[in-house]
Amino acid sequence: MTLPADATLLFNGTAATGTGTVRTFRTPALQPGQNYRYELTAEVVRDGRTERVTESVVVRAGETATVTLTPTGISTASAK
C-alpha cells in the first residue's frame, strides 16, 4: 500500500499501526475461492483540515492487492 507518510490508515474503520509511504499488511488465513472486502481509509491533515480517501478493496487467497491512497484521489486497486 502506498499513501502519504503522515497519513493515518484505517481498515474497516479501525486504525492500523505503521508509518511511512509504503506499508505492507497480511490478512488472516483466507478460504480459497472466496472474496474478502476491506474498506481502507487514509486520513491526512492538510492546512488545518482533515482530508479522507476511502477505497473498497477485494482480496482473495493467494493474491496480492496493491493500493495507492492519496489525499487528492485514489489510483485503481489491482490484484495479482
Buried (B, 14 or more C-beta within 10 A) or exposed (E): BBBBEEBBBBBEEEEBEBEEEEBEEEEEEBEEEEEBEBEBBBBBEEEEEEBEBEBEBEBBEEEEBEBBBBBEEBEEBEEE
